[in-house]
Structures are given as C-alpha cells and as structure tokens.
Amino acid sequence: MTDQAVGGAPGRRPGEAGASQFYGRQRELKALRADIERTGLDTLTGRKAPRARVLLIAGKPGSGRTALAEELVGRLAADYPDGVFRARLTEPGGEPVPTARAAQELLAALGVAEPPGAAEDELTALVRGAFDGRRALLLLDDAVDAEQVDSLLPDNPDSLVVGVARGPLTGIPDVRPCTVGGLDPKSAIELLTVYTGSVRVTVDPQAAESLAEECGGLPGALVLAGGWLAARPKASVADLTKRLRGLTGDPVARAFALVHESLPQPAARILRHLSLAPLGRADAHTASALAGCSVSAAATTLADFAALGLVREIPGRDGRSGEGQYEVPGHLVPLLRAELAEHDRPAEVQLARARMLERTVRLLQSSRAVTEAEGSPARRKLAGLPRALRFPNTATARAWLDSRRPVLLAAARLAVADGELDTLARRLIAALVRALAAHRGAEAAAPDLYGLHRLVLDVAERRGLYREQAAALLNLADLDARTGRTQEALLRYRSALDAGRKANDPYATGRAMESVGGSYQELGDWQRAGDWYGRALAQRLARDERADQARLYGRLGAVHTYAGRYGEALRNWRAAAAGYRRLADLPGYARALSEAARVQEYAGRPEESLRTCEEAVEWARRAKDERLQAALQLRLADTLDRLGDPAAARLHRSAAERLLGTESSAYEIRSGSGED
C-alpha cells in the first residue's frame, strides 16, 4: 500500500502543480546512506558480496515509508547511472502482487522481452539477469515477505535495492531495517503549514503542536488534517484537534473519518466508489462511470480530492505534468472499502462496477477504431460516439493505451474474479486484445495476450462455454508453440479439440486436429503428424473447404518427405498443386510444384525434378512474385549444379540476384523457401 507522497516525502503543495518539498527524516536518511557503505558479512569473511545490498524501510501504512524511500532513491540516483526501477508488491487493498506479475512489469521497464506464458521462475531469472552488469537502483515497495524480495534480488553487488515493508524481512541476510514512525514535531508542523498557511499556525502554535501530536506525527493523518483545514479557511487548528479527539481509531482512520463525513453526499459517494478502481487508479472517465456523473464533474471532483489529500495525481511520463490519472493512497483503500460496505447497497456497487467496465470497453473500441482506414465501418461507428469517448488520432489513442495498460489489465483480472459480470468481462477482454494487437502488434503484445486468453479460459470453463473454451485453448497453444513449449502446446491443442467437439464447432475441431499434427511434426513424430493431418484433411474434404484442403495436402507432403516416403510425398504435393491451381492461387501453385521437384530429386529422379522446377519458376513469373521467382531460380541453379551444368546454374543465380538486388538477400530466401 503506497503511502501518500507528501509529508515526510516529496509532494505537491495545494494549487502548485509540480512543486515538491521533503519534511524531516534527516536522521533516517543519514542512517540509510551510511548503511550502503557498511561492511557486510561477506566482506568480513573475505568473500565478495554475491548480490545487491538491500536497504529496508519499515513502517505501517500512512507513516510516509514509501515517501522516504522515494526521497532516498532521488538522492542516490546520480550514483546509479543505469536507472531507477520500481515494483509494487502489494495491491491497494492489501493483497500480495503475484511475483510473476511484478517481474513482468520490471522486464517491461528494463526493455527485456518476456516469452509469452513464461513461468514465475523463468521471469524472475530474466529480471535478475537483466541487472547483470548494471549499476541500477531497484525500489520494491510494500513487500509482504522476504520471499517476494529475494526472488527479484539482482545477483549483482553493483546494484542497490531499497525495500519497503511493514516490518523486518526475516530471511534476507545482512539487512537492518530503518523503522519509521511519526515525524518530529517541527517537521509535522511544517507539513501542516503547507495546507493551512502560516497565519493559523503562528497565532496558535500550541494548537498546531497538539494537532501534530493527535495525528501521531504520521504524514498520512497530517495530510488529511491539513486538507480539511485548507478547505475551511475560517476553521481553527484547535477546533480540528478537538474534533479528532472525539473520534476513535488510529490517527489515520480518525482523520479520514472526519474528512469523509464532512464531504457533500455526492462527493463522498464518488470517493467511496474509487475503492473499486483497478489498482486504486482513476481518471475522469473511470470516476464518472463509477459515480454515474458527467466526465467534467468527475474531473473537478478528483482535483478537489487531490487538494484534500484523498488522492494524488500520478506524474506523467516527463515526471512532472500529469496525464489525468489519480491514485488513492494504499493506506486509505481499506478505509474506503469499509465505508462503501456501510453506506452503499451491494446492487448499487455492482451497477457501478458494470458502468466502469462498459465505459472501459467503449474507450478500448474507440482506441482501436481510430487505427482503421477512413471510411471503414469502425471509423463510421467511431464518429457516432460522444466526443468524450473519441480519440483524435492514432498517436493519442496509443499514448492512452500505453499509460493505462496496467490498469486495463487489472480491470480484466478483477472483472473475471468478480464472477457476476462475465458477459462484460468477456467483452472487455475481447476489446483489450484487439486494441493491444492494433497498437502494439501481436508479437509485442503476446505476453499480455497470453494472460488475457487465460482469463477467457477461466470464464469459459466456469460458464461451460465450449466454443470460447476451444478458442482460448487454441490461442494459448499457438503462443506456447511459438515459444518452443511444444509439449504444452500439444496438450492444449488436444483439450481444444475436445472442447470444439462439445461445442460442435467444425472450425475449432479442424484447426485443433491440424495443430496437433503440427506439434507432432515439430517433435519429429512423422507417423502421428501424418495421421492427424489426414484426419483434418478428411474433415476439410467433407466440408469442401478447398483452400484448407490444398494447405493440408502440402503439410502431408512435407511430413512424408521428412519420413523418406517419397512416393506418398509426391502424390500429396501434386494434390496440393492441383488444389492451388483450381483456386487460381499462382504463388501457392508455384511453391507446391517446387516442393514436388525437391521430392523428385530426393527420390533420384533429377531430370523430372529439373522440368518440374522450371515449371515452378514459370508460374512464379506469371504470378509476378519476384521474391518467390528468385528463390525458385536459386533452387533450380542448385539442381543444375548437381546435374553437371554449371553454366546454366550461373545464369539462374544471376537472374535471381537481379530480381532481389543483392546476393546475400537471395541466399537468405533460398534458406527459407521450403514449405512446412
């Protein structure tokens, strides 16, 4: 639970966007800096430290522990030229963040590509490996236990880890926690003065000291108290102190209760509903959907909340200007949830969730639609949306998607976990998949897509939606196959086949059978690969799906070739060629002829191979596919060399190089011209 970044830490003064100041904690900062150079146990025993040193800041939520960590990191950053990286290890509501997810966010920040569907051990190993050779700072905020930190700890003594936790992290050696409590009275009063102005403190300094004491010196309580006073210029500090004394609970809870009960009912309702926002983050769209109010009213209310210390504006990518996103301090989320349970009926809460998800779906659809061509159905639909839901151009839409990506992924996870909004959850995931693919490309978005397909599978299994279950399994298996997890892919393709049969979905069953064959082919089991391709082909023949028939004949030809069954291979490649010719697919026809020529050569029939290859070159020329024509001419040249005609071979190689421009690119094509 990240603490409010003000009061004992950098923070904005009310009305001064970008201004920041740090209060107190000089003793703690000095001790932490000294701890960096402290001789560790490894040095005392004569061994070089094998891992990064860990500085631990311990304190309860609201104590300003995260703010102290950020101030320390800011002061040390110049000594670590390879960058500062951050990961939050606890959700705003107090649930531990899965280590795999924290590792994924760190890898994204480090610019390291992760294999889609990688296990936790693989991801954490990638994180540790990414820090090799770097002199970097790693801030691990709100760690639950030592295991969370240990798995992400760089195996590099040149890097430094700053950890934040409630208490000591037993299990990590050579770590001395710096425990923080309340601010000293002078610093606490300085923080209050930021909100109240100096006059109210100067006229009654004793009351200011009493208020600081009533707040326990905790920045989380002081900020709320200061915000309450800032909103009431005529209220005295002594009056606020008296009000706080009349309440029960710890200082942060009492200060929050006072602020909450003093809000107008509409604003209080919006505030409570912010506890439903994914990751505790909300912009004007999220707040307006949760509350059922206008976007402009929500934007104004969020700004008012920021002045009261109830939310903080998230800095933009330049570190200064915001992008309209606000975050509820983690220590306030449990308090908000308790107020929500007390004041709002479950049906109202669920309706607010549904409105938020529906708004998110429409924004995602809009962000994808803007990437479509002018005049397309998607662009026409986009033009009919309210102005507040439209993006003016692709760059703006992509910037929105990138800045909201963690929140959008969290929204999908929460929607699925809810269990009562599955229809909306499925729509949200579908819209998010399309938007990510449109803006980032399928390859770059693959790790996120893997997680989203898993969520679809969870919903499909829960609801008995076999068609969607088959689709999710096929998508996951495809990603497994692309990352070399062939056995895992094979199991998922078989499960997809079962689900497709239950759904009576011929597309899913046909695709699953073909993919099972592809997995066996990848494993070198030609017999099983041929068997499954044959089953898929039989289905395609029964349904007269001619393009699929031609492709499957080619796949059968390939596995028979690998198995050395050249007669069967040649028959299937000829059938594939005939299918492509009937479809008027000239490039496909040329490729199939080329593969048939290769089989003829393997079978010891070089003259027939030469004639077939020449025919393939001619059809590639008719298709006006210069790249394919060049690749086939190179293959023809190789055949002529083997037949003892080097002069003719040179002519074909020269022709291929003229088509492609350079010799290197021609040979690159030749190496990958075969069809699998």
Disulfide bonds with the S-S distance in Angstrom:
none
